[in-house]
Amino acid sequence: MHVVVMGVSATGKSAVGEPVAEELGCEFIEGDSLHPRSNIDKMTKGIALTDEDRWPWLQAIAEMVAVKDSEGTSTVVTCSALRRSYRKVLQDAAPTFFLHLDAPFEVLEGRMRKRTKHFMPTALLRSQVDTLEPLGADEAGAVVDVSPPLDEVIEEAVNAVRVHYAG
């Protein structure tokens, strides 16, 4: 089982992904930790990443998931996975279920303004929202509204994964 917890900044990918991994007995991988330093530097300066910036990062995530898959280890990975082409890179590494965390722009913007320990500035949220391509009907995944309290979001996310893998 491989799950990518995806979405724009401030959807709570890590806050949701880690407890989902724990509940499902999967290894948790923080996708942001695989960004090259140059990507983090750009985002910290308020510069949106280009596809050229993202490919090495996506490939690093895909390679890690492929290794875990070959070892028989299930994973839950956080990764914005904003475009279908990005998700294909991840899907090609191992069959993957995508949990798309979503909320209205105003909710996410408010969350970003309150954060103190993240490299992504609020100014980049719009570029991420504009880049986001929703899951296609042919992509295995579910959209989870992250507006409710965190425990409800986690429960919905876990249920979506269990339903997918039970079917």
N, C-alpha and C positions, 0 to 999 in steps of 0.2 A: 504494500500500500504506500503510495506517495501522494502527498497533498501539498499544494502550493497555496498559501494564504496570500491573496493578491489584493491590490487596490492602491489608490493614491495615498499620499502621505496623510497621516493623522486618522486613518481608519482603525488603527489599533492592531496592525498585523502581528506585532510581537506580543502584545497583551492578550490577544486571542490565540495566536499560534502556539505559544508555549503550553498553556493549559490544555489545549486540544491535543497536542502531542502526548502530554502526560496521560490524559484520559484514554487515549487510543493505544498507549504503549508504544509510541513511535519515538525515534530520535528527533529532537528539535534542532533545526539549522537556521540560524539568523542570517538571512541573505545579505543584509547590509554589511556584515563582517567580511564578506568576500569582495566588496567593492575595492578596486585599486585606489590608492591614496589620491591619485589625480582626480578621480570622480568625486571623492569626498571634498577635496579642495575646491573644485568647481561649484558644487552645490552649496558649500559653506559661503562662497562669495556671491550666491544668488544667480549663478549661471546654470541654465537648464542643460541637462545632458543631451547629447545627440545620439543617434543610433550607433555611430562609430564608438562613442564612449561606452555604450551599454553592452555591445557584443562580447567583449572579453569577460565582463561581469556575468552575463547570462551563461556563457560557456563554462565559467568556473562553477557556477551553481549546477549546471547540467552534468558536468564531470563528477562532482561530488555525489549527486543523486545516483548516477550510473554506478559508481563504486559501491555505494550503500546497497543498491539493488542487487548487484552481483554477490554481495555478502549476505543477502537475504534480510537486510535491515530495512524496516519501514521508516519513512521520514515525513515530517511536516516542516516545510521550508517557507520562510517569508521572502516574498519577492513581489515588487509592484506588478510585474508582468502586464504592463499596460497595453501592449499591442498583441494582436493575434500571432504575428511573426515571432515575437519574443516567447509566447507560450508554446509555439511549435518547437523551438529549441529545447525547452524543458520537457515537453511531451516526447520528443525523440530520444531523450536520455532514458526514460522509463515511463510506462503508463501512469498518467497523473490525473488527479481530481483537483479542480481549481475551486477554492472558496473565495469568491469575490466579495470582499467587505465593502459596503457602500453606505453613504449617508448624504444628505443634502450639503451643498457647498458651504452654506453658512455654518452648519454644525462643525464641519471639518476645519474651517477657517478659525472658528472660536477655539477649538482644541489646540490648533497650532500656536495661537497667540499665548496660550497658557503654558506651553512646553518650555522647559529650560535646558534640557539635556539632549538635544537632537540637532544634527548638522543641517537639516533641511529648513530653509527660511520660509515663512508664510508666503512670500512673493512668488515662490515656485509652484504653489498649489494650482493656480489657474493653468499653467502650462501642462501639469500632469493631467488635470481634468480634460483639457483639450486634446491630449494625446490618447487618453483611454479609449480603447475599443472594447465594448461589452462582449461578454462571452457569446460565441455563436451557438446556434442550436446543435451543432455537431461537436461541440466541445463538452467534455465531461466536467460538470461543475454546478455550483449553486451560488446564488446571490444572497448575501446575508446583510440585513439592515443593522448597522452598528449604532443606531440612535438609542435603542433601549439600554438598560443597565448591563454592564459587562457580563454578569453571570448568565443572563438570558441570551446574550449574543453567543457565548461559549456553548451553551446548551444547544442552541439552534445549529451552530456550526458542527458540533459533534454528531448530532442527529442526521444532518445532511450527509456527512461522510459515511456514517453507518448504513444509511438507506442505500447509498450508491454501492457500497461494497457488499451489501447483503443481496442486492438484486442481481 
